[in-house]
Amino acid sequence: MEVRFTCTTYPYRKFYTIMLAQSLFGPAVIRTWGRIGTAGRSKVDRHETLHDARLALEGRRRTTVIRQSPFASVPADHQAI
């Protein structure tokens, strides 16, 4: 499961991706963010169960849209892959 947010308006031009993945140590939420055209930065948050990882992904999705002003204009029907 992957959720992507982009803001292409000047001066922001940022992206934020939240992905649910399976790592060697169990379920993980991988967050990648940065300016469009760059590799950006990434952070991996490991969780004990898949359920915990899904809850963390949904929590991050909600707080990112609310807290980050450039992403506030992203419609509620965001692109989920």
QUIGI-V376003 format. One record per helix or strand of 2 or more residues. SS is the DSSP state (h for helix, s for strand). FROM is the first residue (numbers start at 0). TO is the last residue. If there is no record, write none. Layout:
SS|FROM|TO  SS|FROM|TO
This chain:
s|1|6  s|13|22  s|25|34  s|40|45  h|49|66  h|68|72  s|78|79
